[in-house]
Amino acid sequence: MGDLMARLTRGRWTLIVPCVIILAAFTATVDSQLMFESINMDEMESVSVSQFSISQSQFSDVIPCVFRGEVMLHRSSWKIEACVECYCRNGTAYCDFLTCQKPECADPVSISGECCELCPYKLKLKEVFSSFPSGRTVVEGKTYKFKFSPSIKIRLSQTSRQIRGENMWRVDAWVSRREDGSGPQFSYRKNILNDLQRAKEFSQLKYRYTYYQANDRYWTFKSVKYNFDASEGTCKDFRYFCIKFNVTDEPKPMFDLPLTFSVVKGEDERQTVCTRLGTCEGVFAKTFDWDLEGEDPIPGQDTPVTIDIDVAFKRHTRNLEGDGLWRVALFGSSNPGGDGPRFGEVSQILDAEESSMDIREGTSLYIDNIETDFELGTVGCVEDVEYICMEFLKGDAPNPDFTLNTAEARGNATRDSLITCKPQECQSRVVFIKLRATLLSPDVMVEDTNYTDTKVKLKATSNKQLTTTVAGEKLWQVVTFFSKNEVGEGTRTNEQSQILSRTQEDQTLPKGKNLVFRRMDFQVDLDGIICEEVPFMCFELKKNTESSIDFTFETHSLQDPLVDCISMEDVCKGGTVQLRSMWRKTAAMGDLMARLTRGRWTLIVTCVIILAAFTATVDSQLMFESINMDGSVSVSQFSISQSQFSDKIPCVFRGAVKNHGNTWKITDCVECDCRNGTIHCDILTCQKPECADPVSISGECCELCPYKLKLKEVFSSFPSGRTVVEGRTNKFKFRLSIKIRVSQTSRQIRGENMWRVDAWVSRSEDGSGPQFSYRENILNDLQRANEFSQIYYQANDRYWTFSKVKYDFDASEGTCKDFRYFCIKFDVTDEPKPMFDLPLTFSVVKGEKERQTVCTRLGACEGVFAETFDWELEGEDPIPGQDTPVTIDIDVTFKRHIRNLEGDGLWRVALFGSSNPGGDGPRFGEVSQILDADESSEDIREGTSLYVDSIETNFELGTVGCVEDVEYICMEFLKGDAPNPDFTLNTAEARGNATRDSLITCKPQECQSRVVFTKLQATLLSPDVMVEDTNDTDTKVKLKVTSNKQLTTTVAGEKLWQVVTFFSKNEVGGGTRTNEQPQILSRTQEDQTLPKGKNLVFRKMDFQVDLDGIICEEVPFMCFELKKNTESSIDFTFETHPLQDSLVDCISMEDVCKG
């Protein structure tokens, strides 16, 4: 005994004390005498003996213990002394003897009732783990109840063996934008543990009589609850669920022992763990519909419209009320998706009240009688604006803020608006019923002559009920011609396709009015015309083929085409035309000249020329009186023949013949020109110079001042919304207008290399920041020398235009995110060369230099535009739950006119499993990049596709299609993470004005795990005898299932198999099943993997057979059926040979089952 005690002091031992109890097999109460020898703890050599009686009625089926004469029930425990604790297990008493190590601290404390002296508590944390499921979906604005079981990894060597107390532990929880939980904490909850969890005991003992030997161990808090209030933030904030483990601020350790909490290596971040949340849905809008009405829309003008909108939301969307929640934009578009440039956009049609309408779960948002103005008449009437579109969005500054998701989101991309477009036919329509032409002048036209000035009034009568207002540019076309008949049918002679002026072409036709051109001024071509042959001059009114709007042009069926003809019988004559005009000196000549010196006047001198109507050369005598500039008249007489001039009539000035079109100067201040027999002279008088020291210049009429140019504003005709292609050179051509402050600018500025226009592309609306494809002075030489003149403009400001300015935009200098605005800046060149070397002063109104710059919004930018993405994947013998080597071919087609691209790390292709064909939601087993360095650097050329074959990677192929919610294999084609050079990837899955930078293609995958069984064989291993009408007979059976080796694959997972046992009257198990047990496999056997090419064998199925009510002769067969487990973790195919369906085998119990 002394040796025993010596050994006991070196460790923890269990003393087993069996008691003797004799029970009869029958159920009546039987008294039993029991003798018990117990060991006294004070003297291990002495033995005390107790004798007592106990009846079976005092305990249940399990056997109690007797210790020192006392009955101890099964599972009860008791202490003999501080270091010895005993407990009863089914008739056997176990006692734990605890020996104490030398305390590790300097001042251990003795505690009443405790075996060993105690040291202050220490807990060393290594890491925190959360069982919270990654990818959990949340809906903004709702409250979620999370339940999980965090595990704390403890460094045992630096932690007390046992820590107990109240209010000890703390777990803080919150949701964060960041993976490490830093930054704002949304729905923060301090200590989500309940009282029991806060008082959870830590112990290094795994079981009562063994030690946990590892250096670290996991300490788990089960069923921790956290209420996440998703109204405290928006979806952009809800990315990670985070917890932090700590000690409470006021812990109450048992015995008031000090508690020291620390973290391995002092790294406090080990206390925190964050788990990625899944999809976050805010207000989820599914559909957006609208109706719009507007009366008498006019192209180019705003029309008052009334609109009703109806937005349907996802059933479980959040409730929402507040201010400025919604925005609805109205615009015209060229396509039904609302992509590209937006015409006449009204960015917000809702007023304050309408934009603050609240929504409730399960309801829609309906707002009627919304009133706004919109250029309705233009939509459908002009090219590229064929649809009316409305976009439903979140308000610009909603209170409270929220996230708007829409049903137009695709893949993992989000879309924060819904766009609905409806085709719009042009509502401008004209129906003419009559055309009437009236000749105003001349009274006489001479046949076989050119350019007879003519004036005609034209009136087109409209159908007032059917005709709307028609407005725009180049609306009308009037054709004139000569015809043989009064209705203009047949051959058209000397047809002129358009005789309207530009103003008349653009003339608006108001609703309820007729179209009247009160005076059409044009020249009639009578060349080759013989009046008697074509006695009618006709006019046809048509829709102009270049009309700015696509209005409907119709005529009454009785007058189609719309033509009216005038009889020329009394107007058109043959014969000689004699033009005669003389300008003679008068007494008032001196007064006239005096007046001429005060301004600019034109002196018209007509010469007299008589020409025969025939073509032979005829000499003519001409007398000419010309006015000298001093007021006298000189007379000249000379001869001239018709052969000296062409069809245009020349002029005679001071005895000299001047041909049509000639110009000449009389003095520096008088310049004349000849116009078809008439001399026009410009006489320029000079204002007093505005400068102190004017300069006299040879050949110039007036003294000149230094040049001044005051700029007010710059305008560009560059079309807003111009599409550009990244990586290519985009050629721009536009007109530039400079608004000049005339009162502070010279009347005329001339020179060479005078003007400069710099051009670039910018991210900013004001052109600030980086300048992409910057070009210094894009003007050509002629444009740089463009003359400025005020002579014909009287307004305070005038527009000075530079036409056909060209700019080559190199879109390889940046990417699409940089190409938002096209900017130009007007200035004077560094080295201008003004005429006469006059000084040039350039300034800007109010000194605001920003007036020199104007920027125009560019439209869509296309980089590498991927249209389709296809792939093929192969893998042999995939096994659920295991990676399979796979080989992949990919094929990406691009838009025809994309850029060429070559470089490194251009592409990324991700491979994953998904629950839906769009690849949305959580991604299973994602391989984020399947391409190697060479494959990701494949270059592309315009018009080609990207084809990469034999890509090798590993993927959990066997699981896809075999488990719930992973039914599709998906691949995503994206731009590489760090491509060189950088570029923009656009895809055909972009919608509206949103962009999408990837293509996802998913294909359904059937579970490739399949088993085909051909035979089932059951063998009874034990017992040798079963007694009928008894319960729970321990039984062992071997079961072998033969598989078809060619058709069966590897099948792996959890809860795969189910074996049913029952008794039957016949050897094939048909008919009634008696005492059926639905599952006799152990959990390990349920999960047993079936390798490819092998049979399924359960070598020993241990179970208890229920023979209750069984009479062996009546049901002499015990049968077994193998089935696919209904709770299988994979959805594999389970088939049996047609000759044995279902898969059942029966054992004859004739020699085993006995009465």
Summary of the structure (lengths in Angstrom):
residues: 1155
radius of gyration: 51.2
end to end distance: 54.1
largest distance: 174.3
contacts: 3488
relative contact order: 0.05
helix: 7%
strand: 46%
